[in-house]
Every structure is written in structure tokens, then in C-alpha cells.
């Protein structure tokens, strides 16, 4: 069965990008959702997240999950907050 690519960003990934705590990550996601006029039940895509922060599409890092699937690590260091 082919793997389905994840299109929505989660708070854990925001924590990794910005080296922040969980509460700050949720607050950031909430602020961006409000910017795009989304409610709490609607997901925020990676492209919306990076567009909000001014990162161009070709600079968005690729991700691979660790074996335990708990933390995503960037393959490249092209995005440095």
C-alpha cells in the first residue's frame, strides 16, 4: 500500500522548527489559522504555514520520520528560523 503524504502541520513539528514549547506551538498555529480565517477544526497545511512565514516553496524542507514516528527531522537545513 502506498504511503499517504502528510499535508497538515502539527504542533510537534512547529516545536521542532522553532525549538519552542508545546503551548507556544499551539498558540502559533492558532494565530496562523485566524489569519487565514479558519476555525479550530480546520487543519493548517505546510504550504500555508510556510507562506505565512514568508518561506518560498523551494525552500520548504523535506521530512523523514524517525523509527518511533514521534519527531520529524528535516533532511536539509534550507529553512533556518
VMD Tcl script that draws the C-alpha trace (Angstrom):
set ca {
  {0.00 0.00 0.00}
  {1.49 3.41 -0.94}
  {2.30 5.82 1.85}
  {-0.02 8.82 2.17}
  {1.89 12.06 2.47}
  {1.02 14.31 5.39}
  {-0.25 17.72 4.26}
  {-1.27 19.24 7.60}
  {1.26 20.61 10.04}
  {1.06 19.61 13.69}
  {2.19 21.37 16.85}
  {5.03 18.88 17.35}
  {6.53 19.89 14.00}
  {6.24 23.58 14.89}
  {8.12 22.79 18.10}
  {10.94 21.26 16.05}
  {11.12 24.18 13.60}
  {11.21 26.90 16.23}
  {12.67 25.00 19.18}
  {9.70 26.09 21.28}
  {7.46 24.51 23.87}
  {4.11 22.89 23.10}
  {2.00 25.79 24.28}
  {3.84 28.26 22.05}
  {3.46 25.92 19.07}
  {-0.32 25.68 19.59}
  {-0.52 29.46 20.00}
  {1.37 29.98 16.74}
  {-0.91 27.58 14.86}
  {-3.98 29.31 16.29}
  {-2.67 32.72 15.22}
  {-1.99 31.50 11.66}
  {-5.40 29.79 11.42}
  {-7.04 33.08 12.46}
  {-5.02 34.89 9.80}
  {-6.43 32.57 7.12}
  {-9.96 32.67 8.56}
  {-10.03 29.03 9.63}
  {-11.70 27.67 12.72}
  {-10.13 25.29 15.25}
  {-11.40 22.16 13.50}
  {-9.76 23.02 10.20}
  {-6.20 21.94 9.62}
  {-3.34 24.17 8.58}
  {-1.27 22.94 5.65}
  {2.50 23.04 5.43}
  {2.26 25.43 2.48}
  {0.01 27.84 4.43}
  {2.35 27.70 7.40}
  {5.48 28.45 5.37}
  {3.69 31.02 3.20}
  {2.66 32.88 6.37}
  {6.32 32.97 7.46}
  {7.47 34.11 4.01}
  {9.30 30.92 3.03}
  {9.22 30.17 -0.71}
  {8.12 26.73 -1.91}
  {11.55 25.53 -2.99}
  {12.97 26.30 0.47}
  {10.46 24.09 2.32}
  {12.42 21.19 3.82}
  {11.64 17.54 3.16}
  {10.96 15.41 6.20}
  {11.50 11.84 7.15}
  {10.08 10.27 10.28}
  {12.26 8.60 12.86}
  {11.67 4.94 13.53}
  {9.45 5.73 16.51}
  {7.36 8.20 14.39}
  {7.33 10.74 17.20}
  {9.56 13.55 15.93}
  {10.10 14.76 12.38}
  {13.59 15.83 11.43}
  {14.42 17.96 8.39}
  {16.53 16.28 5.69}
  {18.13 19.57 4.74}
  {18.93 22.73 6.61}
  {17.43 25.06 3.97}
  {14.94 26.53 6.47}
  {16.52 28.21 9.45}
  {14.09 30.28 11.60}
}
mol new
graphics top color blue
foreach p $ca { graphics top sphere $p radius 0.5 }
foreach p [lrange $ca 0 end-1] q [lrange $ca 1 end] { graphics top cylinder $p $q radius 0.2 }
display resetview
